[in-house]
Amino acid sequence: MNYLRRTKIVVTLGPSLDKPDMLEQVILAGAVVFRANFSHGNVSMHEQRIAMVREIAARHERPVAILVDLQGPKIRVGRFKEGKIHLQAGQTFILDPQLADNEGDDKIVSLDYKNLPRDVRAGDTLLLDDGRLVFKVIRIEGTKIYCEVEVGGELSNNKGINRMGGGLSAAALTEKDRVDIKEAVRLNADYIAVSFPRNADDIKEARILLKAAGGNPGIIAKIERAEAVTNIEEIIQASDAVMIARGDLGVELGDAELPAMQKKIIKIARVFNKPVITATQMLETMTYNTIPTRAEVSDVANAVLDGTDAVMLSGETAVGLYPDKAVAAMDRICLSAEKHRSIKSLRHMKDQQLKYVDEAIAMATMYVANHLDIKAIIALTESGTTSLLMSRVNSNIPVYGLSRYEATLRRMTLYRGVYPISFDATHIDRRELNQAAISELQQRGILKLGDLVIITKGDLIGVHGRTNSLKIVTVGD
Protein backbone atom coordinates (compact mmCIF):
# COMPACT_ATOMS: atom_id res chain seq x y z
CA MET A 1 0.00 0.00 0.00
CA ASN A 2 1.23 3.50 -0.89
CA TYR A 3 0.82 5.64 2.23
CA LEU A 4 2.11 8.85 0.68
CA ARG A 5 0.14 9.46 -2.50
CA ARG A 6 -3.35 10.76 -1.72
CA THR A 7 -4.74 10.90 -5.25
CA LYS A 8 -5.99 7.52 -6.45
CA ILE A 9 -5.17 5.93 -9.81
CA VAL A 10 -7.85 4.28 -11.96
CA VAL A 11 -6.69 2.05 -14.81
CA THR A 12 -8.59 0.48 -17.69
CA LEU A 13 -8.37 -3.24 -18.29
CA GLY A 14 -7.57 -4.51 -21.77
CA PRO A 15 -5.22 -6.71 -23.79
CA SER A 16 -2.12 -4.96 -22.40
CA LEU A 17 -3.03 -6.08 -18.86
CA ASP A 18 -4.01 -9.63 -19.78
CA LYS A 19 -0.55 -10.89 -18.84
CA PRO A 20 -0.50 -11.63 -15.08
CA ASP A 21 3.06 -10.30 -14.67
CA MET A 22 2.17 -6.93 -16.19
CA LEU A 23 -1.06 -6.68 -14.21
CA GLU A 24 0.87 -7.44 -11.03
CA GLN A 25 3.36 -4.66 -11.80
CA VAL A 26 0.49 -2.21 -12.29
CA ILE A 27 -1.06 -3.19 -8.96
CA LEU A 28 2.28 -2.86 -7.20
CA ALA A 29 2.83 0.51 -8.90
CA GLY A 30 -0.25 1.82 -7.09
CA ALA A 31 -3.39 1.32 -9.19
CA VAL A 32 -6.39 0.73 -6.91
CA VAL A 33 -9.47 0.95 -9.16
CA PHE A 34 -9.77 -1.23 -12.27
CA ARG A 35 -12.18 -0.22 -15.02
CA ALA A 36 -13.92 -2.81 -17.17
CA ASN A 37 -15.10 -0.95 -20.26
CA PHE A 38 -18.31 -2.67 -21.40
CA SER A 39 -18.17 -0.76 -24.70
CA HIS A 40 -15.71 -3.42 -25.84
CA GLY A 41 -15.53 -7.20 -25.60
CA ASN A 42 -17.96 -9.65 -24.04
CA VAL A 43 -18.95 -10.41 -20.47
CA SER A 44 -16.88 -13.60 -20.35
CA MET A 45 -13.73 -11.67 -21.22
CA HIS A 46 -14.45 -9.05 -18.55
CA GLU A 47 -15.16 -11.77 -15.99
CA GLN A 48 -11.76 -13.37 -16.59
CA ARG A 49 -9.96 -10.04 -16.29
CA ILE A 50 -11.78 -9.09 -13.08
CA ALA A 51 -11.03 -12.48 -11.54
CA MET A 52 -7.33 -12.07 -12.32
CA VAL A 53 -7.26 -8.57 -10.77
CA ARG A 54 -8.85 -9.85 -7.58
CA GLU A 55 -6.60 -12.88 -7.36
CA ILE A 56 -3.38 -10.89 -7.72
CA ALA A 57 -4.56 -8.09 -5.41
CA ALA A 58 -5.57 -10.59 -2.73
CA ARG A 59 -2.17 -12.25 -2.96
CA HIS A 60 -0.58 -8.90 -2.09
CA GLU A 61 -3.29 -8.02 0.47
CA ARG A 62 -4.29 -4.89 -1.42
CA PRO A 63 -7.93 -3.80 -1.54
CA VAL A 64 -8.93 -2.90 -5.09
CA ALA A 65 -12.23 -1.81 -6.59
CA ILE A 66 -13.84 -2.92 -9.84
CA LEU A 67 -15.57 -0.25 -11.91
CA VAL A 68 -17.92 -1.44 -14.66
CA ASP A 69 -18.29 1.30 -17.27
CA LEU A 70 -21.58 0.99 -19.17
CA GLN A 71 -21.49 1.73 -22.89
CA GLY A 72 -24.48 4.07 -22.97
CA PRO A 73 -25.99 5.59 -26.12
CA LYS A 74 -22.76 6.31 -27.95
CA ILE A 75 -23.76 7.28 -31.49
CA ARG A 76 -21.51 5.69 -34.07
CA VAL A 77 -21.24 5.42 -37.83
CA GLY A 78 -21.48 1.95 -39.31
CA ARG A 79 -18.87 0.02 -41.21
CA PHE A 80 -17.21 0.76 -44.54
CA LYS A 81 -16.74 -1.75 -47.34
CA GLU A 82 -13.02 -1.06 -47.28
CA GLY A 83 -12.75 -0.48 -43.53
CA LYS A 84 -12.11 3.25 -43.87
CA ILE A 85 -12.43 6.21 -46.24
CA HIS A 86 -10.81 9.60 -46.69
CA LEU A 87 -13.02 12.69 -46.85
CA GLN A 88 -12.09 16.03 -48.41
CA ALA A 89 -13.21 19.41 -47.12
CA GLY A 90 -16.12 20.73 -49.23
CA GLN A 91 -17.51 17.38 -50.34
CA THR A 92 -21.03 16.16 -49.56
CA PHE A 93 -21.45 13.13 -47.33
CA ILE A 94 -24.63 11.35 -46.23
CA LEU A 95 -25.47 9.74 -42.88
CA ASP A 96 -28.35 7.26 -43.16
CA PRO A 97 -29.54 4.98 -40.32
CA GLN A 98 -31.47 2.87 -42.85
CA LEU A 99 -28.37 1.88 -44.83
CA ALA A 100 -27.01 -1.62 -44.24
CA ASP A 101 -24.33 -1.62 -41.55
CA ASN A 102 -21.41 -2.68 -43.75
CA GLU A 103 -22.25 -0.75 -46.94
CA GLY A 104 -20.41 2.50 -46.21
CA ASP A 105 -18.31 4.19 -48.91
CA ASP A 106 -16.92 7.67 -49.64
CA LYS A 107 -20.45 9.05 -50.20
CA ILE A 108 -22.64 7.51 -47.49
CA VAL A 109 -22.49 5.48 -44.27
CA SER A 110 -25.00 3.95 -41.85
CA LEU A 111 -25.72 4.98 -38.25
CA ASP A 112 -26.58 2.95 -35.17
CA TYR A 113 -28.90 5.70 -33.84
CA LYS A 114 -32.19 5.77 -35.72
CA ASN A 115 -33.44 9.08 -34.30
CA LEU A 116 -30.56 11.27 -35.44
CA PRO A 117 -32.47 12.57 -38.52
CA ARG A 118 -35.18 13.84 -36.12
CA ASP A 119 -32.70 15.32 -33.62
CA VAL A 120 -30.68 17.50 -36.01
CA ARG A 121 -31.56 20.34 -38.34
CA ALA A 122 -29.89 22.30 -41.14
CA GLY A 123 -27.00 24.35 -39.80
CA ASP A 124 -26.08 21.95 -36.98
CA THR A 125 -22.45 20.94 -36.57
CA LEU A 126 -21.63 17.25 -36.17
CA LEU A 127 -18.25 16.16 -34.87
CA LEU A 128 -16.90 12.70 -35.67
CA ASP A 129 -14.06 10.69 -34.16
CA ASP A 130 -13.70 12.94 -31.08
CA GLY A 131 -13.89 16.08 -33.22
CA ARG A 132 -11.21 15.16 -35.73
CA LEU A 133 -13.75 15.49 -38.56
CA VAL A 134 -16.38 18.23 -38.74
CA PHE A 135 -19.64 18.09 -40.74
CA LYS A 136 -22.18 20.87 -41.30
CA VAL A 137 -25.75 19.60 -41.77
CA ILE A 138 -27.15 20.89 -45.07
CA ARG A 139 -30.59 19.25 -45.14
CA ILE A 140 -32.52 16.18 -44.05
CA GLU A 141 -34.49 14.11 -46.56
CA GLY A 142 -36.36 11.23 -44.95
CA THR A 143 -33.75 9.25 -43.04
CA LYS A 144 -30.82 10.76 -44.96
CA ILE A 145 -28.76 13.55 -43.36
CA TYR A 146 -26.88 15.49 -46.05
CA CYS A 147 -23.70 17.07 -44.72
CA GLU A 148 -20.90 19.24 -46.02
CA VAL A 149 -17.46 18.17 -44.83
CA GLU A 150 -15.84 21.20 -43.19
CA VAL A 151 -12.81 19.38 -41.78
CA GLY A 152 -11.90 16.20 -43.58
CA GLY A 153 -9.60 13.29 -42.93
CA GLU A 154 -9.70 9.55 -42.42
CA LEU A 155 -12.97 8.05 -41.15
CA SER A 156 -12.98 4.38 -40.17
CA ASN A 157 -15.52 1.88 -38.86
CA ASN A 158 -17.70 2.62 -35.82
CA LYS A 159 -16.35 6.08 -35.00
CA GLY A 160 -18.44 8.22 -32.67
CA ILE A 161 -20.62 11.22 -33.54
CA ASN A 162 -21.47 14.20 -31.33
CA ARG A 163 -23.67 17.22 -31.99
CA MET A 164 -21.93 20.42 -30.97
CA GLY A 165 -23.88 21.88 -28.06
CA GLY A 166 -25.55 18.55 -27.27
CA GLY A 167 -29.30 18.14 -27.49
CA LEU A 168 -29.64 14.57 -28.75
CA SER A 169 -32.64 12.71 -27.36
CA ALA A 170 -30.97 9.33 -26.83
CA ALA A 171 -31.76 7.84 -23.41
CA ALA A 172 -28.79 7.28 -21.11
CA LEU A 173 -29.54 3.60 -20.49
CA THR A 174 -29.84 1.36 -23.54
CA GLU A 175 -31.14 -2.19 -23.66
CA LYS A 176 -27.54 -3.38 -23.66
CA ASP A 177 -26.90 -1.36 -20.50
CA ARG A 178 -29.88 -2.96 -18.77
CA VAL A 179 -28.44 -6.39 -19.45
CA ASP A 180 -24.94 -5.27 -18.46
CA ILE A 181 -26.21 -3.89 -15.14
CA LYS A 182 -27.35 -7.40 -14.20
CA GLU A 183 -23.97 -8.80 -15.24
CA ALA A 184 -22.13 -6.15 -13.23
CA VAL A 185 -24.11 -7.13 -10.13
CA ARG A 186 -23.34 -10.78 -10.78
CA LEU A 187 -19.64 -9.90 -11.03
CA ASN A 188 -19.90 -8.03 -7.70
CA ALA A 189 -18.71 -4.72 -9.16
CA ASP A 190 -17.97 -1.99 -6.64
CA TYR A 191 -18.87 0.90 -8.92
CA ILE A 192 -21.06 1.28 -12.02
CA ALA A 193 -20.39 4.20 -14.38
CA VAL A 194 -23.48 5.52 -16.19
CA SER A 195 -22.50 6.97 -19.56
CA PHE A 196 -24.13 10.09 -21.04
CA PRO A 197 -26.65 10.88 -18.26
CA ARG A 198 -28.82 13.89 -19.06
CA ASN A 199 -30.27 14.52 -15.62
CA ALA A 200 -30.75 13.02 -12.15
CA ASP A 201 -33.58 10.78 -13.39
CA ASP A 202 -31.08 8.78 -15.45
CA ILE A 203 -29.04 8.09 -12.31
CA LYS A 204 -32.16 7.23 -10.31
CA GLU A 205 -33.26 4.79 -13.00
CA ALA A 206 -29.89 3.06 -12.87
CA ARG A 207 -30.19 2.75 -9.09
CA ILE A 208 -33.63 1.14 -9.43
CA LEU A 209 -32.25 -1.35 -11.95
CA LEU A 210 -29.31 -2.17 -9.68
CA LYS A 211 -31.60 -2.75 -6.72
CA ALA A 212 -33.86 -4.97 -8.81
CA ALA A 213 -30.79 -7.00 -9.82
CA GLY A 214 -29.89 -7.45 -6.15
CA GLY A 215 -26.83 -5.19 -6.04
CA ASN A 216 -25.77 -1.96 -4.39
CA PRO A 217 -22.59 -0.71 -6.09
CA GLY A 218 -21.75 2.97 -6.08
CA ILE A 219 -23.03 4.85 -9.12
CA ILE A 220 -20.59 7.09 -10.97
CA ALA A 221 -22.10 9.72 -13.27
CA LYS A 222 -19.98 10.29 -16.36
CA ILE A 223 -20.26 13.94 -17.29
CA GLU A 224 -19.94 13.97 -21.06
CA ARG A 225 -23.08 15.69 -22.40
CA ALA A 226 -23.79 19.40 -22.63
CA GLU A 227 -27.16 18.68 -20.96
CA ALA A 228 -25.34 17.12 -18.00
CA VAL A 229 -23.49 20.38 -17.42
CA THR A 230 -26.81 22.24 -17.30
CA ASN A 231 -28.09 19.76 -14.69
CA ILE A 232 -24.76 19.19 -12.97
CA GLU A 233 -25.79 19.77 -9.34
CA GLU A 234 -28.80 17.46 -9.42
CA ILE A 235 -26.78 14.75 -11.20
CA ILE A 236 -23.97 14.95 -8.64
CA GLN A 237 -26.39 14.80 -5.72
CA ALA A 238 -28.11 11.73 -7.16
CA SER A 239 -24.79 9.91 -7.73
CA ASP A 240 -22.16 8.38 -5.46
CA ALA A 241 -19.25 9.76 -7.49
CA VAL A 242 -18.56 11.68 -10.69
CA MET A 243 -16.29 11.12 -13.68
CA ILE A 244 -15.26 14.04 -15.88
CA ALA A 245 -15.22 12.21 -19.23
CA ARG A 246 -13.32 14.85 -21.14
CA GLY A 247 -13.47 13.20 -24.58
CA ASP A 248 -17.14 13.60 -25.45
CA LEU A 249 -17.60 16.52 -23.05
CA GLY A 250 -14.85 18.47 -24.80
CA VAL A 251 -16.41 17.74 -28.17
CA GLU A 252 -19.89 18.91 -27.14
CA LEU A 253 -18.78 22.00 -25.20
CA GLY A 254 -15.80 22.91 -27.32
CA ASP A 255 -12.21 22.25 -26.28
CA ALA A 256 -11.58 25.78 -25.04
CA GLU A 257 -14.44 25.52 -22.51
CA LEU A 258 -13.24 22.27 -21.00
CA PRO A 259 -10.52 23.35 -18.50
CA ALA A 260 -12.77 25.79 -16.64
CA MET A 261 -15.63 23.27 -16.65
CA GLN A 262 -13.34 20.60 -15.19
CA LYS A 263 -12.48 22.89 -12.29
CA LYS A 264 -16.14 23.76 -11.77
CA ILE A 265 -17.25 20.12 -11.67
CA ILE A 266 -14.51 19.17 -9.18
CA LYS A 267 -15.50 22.07 -6.94
CA ILE A 268 -19.22 21.21 -7.00
CA ALA A 269 -18.56 17.51 -6.41
CA ARG A 270 -16.52 18.32 -3.32
CA VAL A 271 -19.24 20.64 -1.99
CA PHE A 272 -21.68 17.71 -2.16
CA ASN A 273 -19.15 15.28 -0.62
CA LYS A 274 -18.85 13.15 -3.76
CA PRO A 275 -15.56 11.71 -5.08
CA VAL A 276 -14.55 12.81 -8.56
CA ILE A 277 -12.44 11.09 -11.23
CA THR A 278 -10.70 13.12 -13.95
CA ALA A 279 -10.42 11.03 -17.11
CA THR A 280 -9.49 10.88 -20.81
CA GLN A 281 -6.19 11.54 -22.57
CA MET A 282 -4.29 12.24 -19.35
CA LEU A 283 -1.11 10.48 -20.52
CA GLU A 284 -2.25 9.50 -24.00
CA THR A 285 1.18 9.67 -25.63
CA MET A 286 2.34 6.99 -23.21
CA THR A 287 0.22 4.54 -25.17
CA TYR A 288 3.28 4.34 -27.41
CA ASN A 289 6.01 6.25 -25.51
CA THR A 290 7.87 5.52 -22.30
CA ILE A 291 7.58 9.07 -20.93
CA PRO A 292 4.75 11.63 -20.95
CA THR A 293 4.84 15.02 -22.59
CA ARG A 294 5.33 18.07 -20.40
CA ALA A 295 1.80 19.17 -21.28
CA GLU A 296 0.43 15.85 -20.00
CA VAL A 297 2.40 16.20 -16.79
CA SER A 298 0.88 19.64 -16.27
CA ASP A 299 -2.60 18.30 -17.04
CA VAL A 300 -2.39 15.59 -14.38
CA ALA A 301 -0.80 17.92 -11.84
CA ASN A 302 -3.47 20.58 -12.34
CA ALA A 303 -6.24 18.04 -11.78
CA VAL A 304 -4.57 17.08 -8.50
CA LEU A 305 -4.18 20.73 -7.50
CA ASP A 306 -7.88 21.25 -8.29
CA GLY A 307 -8.76 18.54 -5.76
CA THR A 308 -9.69 15.54 -7.89
CA ASP A 309 -9.92 12.27 -5.95
CA ALA A 310 -8.61 10.13 -8.79
CA VAL A 311 -6.99 10.32 -12.19
CA MET A 312 -7.73 7.73 -14.84
CA LEU A 313 -5.76 5.97 -17.56
CA SER A 314 -7.67 4.57 -20.55
CA GLY A 315 -5.86 3.37 -23.66
CA GLU A 316 -2.54 3.86 -21.87
CA THR A 317 -3.17 0.67 -19.84
CA ALA A 318 -5.82 -1.07 -21.97
CA VAL A 319 -3.88 -1.24 -25.24
CA GLY A 320 -0.66 0.68 -24.52
CA LEU A 321 2.84 -0.67 -24.83
CA TYR A 322 3.94 0.48 -21.36
CA PRO A 323 1.05 0.27 -18.86
CA ASP A 324 3.37 -0.13 -15.87
CA LYS A 325 5.38 2.94 -16.87
CA ALA A 326 2.18 4.95 -17.35
CA VAL A 327 1.01 4.12 -13.81
CA ALA A 328 4.49 4.88 -12.42
CA ALA A 329 4.46 8.26 -14.21
CA MET A 330 1.00 9.03 -12.85
CA ASP A 331 2.21 8.11 -9.37
CA ARG A 332 5.21 10.46 -9.37
CA ILE A 333 3.26 13.36 -10.93
CA CYS A 334 0.54 13.10 -8.29
CA LEU A 335 3.07 12.88 -5.47
CA SER A 336 4.88 15.98 -6.68
CA ALA A 337 1.68 17.99 -7.15
CA GLU A 338 0.43 17.06 -3.69
CA LYS A 339 3.47 18.68 -2.10
CA HIS A 340 2.20 22.07 -3.24
CA ARG A 341 -1.38 21.94 -1.96
CA SER A 342 -2.36 24.28 0.86
CA ILE A 343 -3.28 22.26 3.94
CA LYS A 344 -3.74 24.73 6.77
CA SER A 345 -7.12 26.30 6.03
CA LEU A 346 -10.36 24.43 6.67
CA ARG A 347 -12.68 25.98 4.09
CA HIS A 348 -14.82 22.95 3.33
CA MET A 349 -18.37 23.46 4.69
CA LYS A 350 -17.19 26.24 7.03
CA ASP A 351 -20.26 28.36 6.22
CA GLN A 352 -22.76 25.48 6.15
CA GLN A 353 -24.97 24.12 8.90
CA LEU A 354 -24.09 20.48 9.61
CA LYS A 355 -27.01 18.04 9.59
CA TYR A 356 -25.50 14.86 11.01
CA VAL A 357 -23.30 13.88 13.92
CA ASP A 358 -20.83 11.97 11.73
CA GLU A 359 -20.36 15.12 9.61
CA ALA A 360 -19.52 17.08 12.74
CA ILE A 361 -17.07 14.41 13.92
CA ALA A 362 -15.39 14.33 10.51
CA MET A 363 -15.02 18.12 10.29
CA ALA A 364 -13.77 18.37 13.89
CA THR A 365 -11.29 15.57 13.25
CA MET A 366 -9.79 17.28 10.22
CA TYR A 367 -9.59 20.64 11.99
CA VAL A 368 -7.67 19.09 14.88
CA ALA A 369 -5.49 17.05 12.51
CA ASN A 370 -4.51 20.16 10.56
CA HIS A 371 -3.72 22.17 13.70
CA LEU A 372 -2.00 19.59 15.87
CA ASP A 373 0.96 17.31 15.20
CA ILE A 374 -1.24 14.35 14.26
CA LYS A 375 0.51 11.48 12.44
CA ALA A 376 -2.58 9.53 11.40
CA ILE A 377 -6.36 9.33 11.67
CA ILE A 378 -7.97 5.97 12.42
CA ALA A 379 -11.62 5.82 11.37
CA LEU A 380 -13.41 2.70 12.60
CA THR A 381 -16.20 2.51 10.05
CA GLU A 382 -18.97 0.22 8.86
CA SER A 383 -20.01 2.00 5.67
CA GLY A 384 -16.99 4.22 4.99
CA THR A 385 -19.07 7.41 5.20
CA THR A 386 -16.98 9.06 7.91
CA SER A 387 -13.80 8.38 5.92
CA LEU A 388 -15.41 9.91 2.83
CA LEU A 389 -16.37 13.05 4.74
CA MET A 390 -12.84 13.38 6.09
CA SER A 391 -11.42 13.02 2.60
CA ARG A 392 -13.31 16.15 1.48
CA VAL A 393 -11.07 18.32 3.66
CA ASN A 394 -7.69 19.34 2.31
CA SER A 395 -5.01 17.74 4.48
CA ASN A 396 -1.79 15.77 4.32
CA ILE A 397 -2.76 13.60 7.29
CA PRO A 398 -3.54 10.02 6.15
CA VAL A 399 -6.95 8.59 7.04
CA TYR A 400 -6.95 4.84 7.69
CA GLY A 401 -10.43 3.42 7.19
CA LEU A 402 -10.70 0.27 9.32
CA SER A 403 -13.68 -1.92 8.46
CA ARG A 404 -14.74 -5.55 8.62
CA TYR A 405 -16.64 -5.33 5.33
CA GLU A 406 -14.80 -6.11 2.10
CA ALA A 407 -17.29 -4.05 0.11
CA THR A 408 -16.61 -1.01 2.30
CA LEU A 409 -12.85 -1.45 1.97
CA ARG A 410 -13.12 -1.63 -1.80
CA ARG A 411 -15.43 1.40 -1.96
CA MET A 412 -12.94 3.47 0.07
CA THR A 413 -10.13 2.86 -2.44
CA LEU A 414 -11.53 5.76 -4.50
CA TYR A 415 -11.49 8.31 -1.66
CA ARG A 416 -8.60 10.78 -1.74
CA GLY A 417 -6.18 10.29 1.13
CA VAL A 418 -8.06 7.31 2.58
CA TYR A 419 -6.32 3.94 2.99
CA PRO A 420 -8.59 0.95 3.71
CA ILE A 421 -7.48 -1.73 6.19
CA SER A 422 -9.38 -4.91 7.06
CA PHE A 423 -10.23 -4.87 10.76
CA ASP A 424 -13.10 -6.51 12.68
CA ALA A 425 -13.95 -4.53 15.82
CA THR A 426 -17.02 -6.53 16.80
CA HIS A 427 -15.09 -9.20 18.71
CA ILE A 428 -12.88 -6.80 20.68
CA ASP A 429 -13.66 -5.54 24.16
CA ARG A 430 -14.54 -1.83 23.95
CA ARG A 431 -11.96 -1.01 26.61
CA GLU A 432 -9.24 -2.51 24.39
CA LEU A 433 -10.51 -1.30 21.01
CA ASN A 434 -8.36 1.81 20.66
CA GLN A 435 -5.20 -0.09 21.50
CA ALA A 436 -6.14 -2.92 19.13
CA ALA A 437 -6.60 -0.45 16.26
CA ILE A 438 -3.29 1.26 17.06
CA SER A 439 -1.53 -2.10 17.28
CA GLU A 440 -2.85 -2.99 13.82
CA LEU A 441 -1.14 0.08 12.37
CA GLN A 442 2.01 -0.48 14.41
CA GLN A 443 2.33 -4.00 13.00
CA ARG A 444 2.11 -2.53 9.50
CA GLY A 445 4.92 -0.07 10.26
CA ILE A 446 2.64 2.95 10.04
CA LEU A 447 2.82 4.15 13.65
CA LYS A 448 5.57 4.23 16.26
CA LEU A 449 5.79 5.00 19.97
CA GLY A 450 5.04 8.60 20.81
CA ASP A 451 2.97 9.32 17.66
CA LEU A 452 -0.17 11.33 18.18
CA VAL A 453 -3.26 9.84 16.48
CA ILE A 454 -6.98 10.57 16.27
CA ILE A 455 -9.45 7.69 16.57
CA THR A 456 -13.10 8.06 15.53
CA LYS A 457 -15.78 5.46 16.18
CA GLY A 458 -19.36 4.97 17.34
CA ASP A 459 -20.65 3.97 20.75
CA LEU A 460 -22.42 1.04 19.12
CA ILE A 461 -19.74 -0.99 17.36
CA GLY A 462 -21.07 -2.82 14.31
CA VAL A 463 -23.91 -0.37 13.62
CA HIS A 464 -23.95 1.73 10.45
CA GLY A 465 -23.98 5.54 10.63
CA ARG A 466 -23.27 5.90 14.34
CA THR A 467 -19.82 7.54 14.44
CA ASN A 468 -20.12 9.95 17.33
CA SER A 469 -16.77 10.14 19.11
CA LEU A 470 -13.29 11.54 18.54
CA LYS A 471 -10.33 10.73 20.75
CA ILE A 472 -6.73 11.92 20.60
CA VAL A 473 -4.31 9.21 21.69
CA THR A 474 -0.54 8.99 22.07
CA VAL A 475 0.86 5.66 20.86
CA GLY A 476 2.29 3.82 23.84
CA ASP A 477 0.33 5.64 26.56
Disulfide bonds with the S-S distance in Angstrom:
none
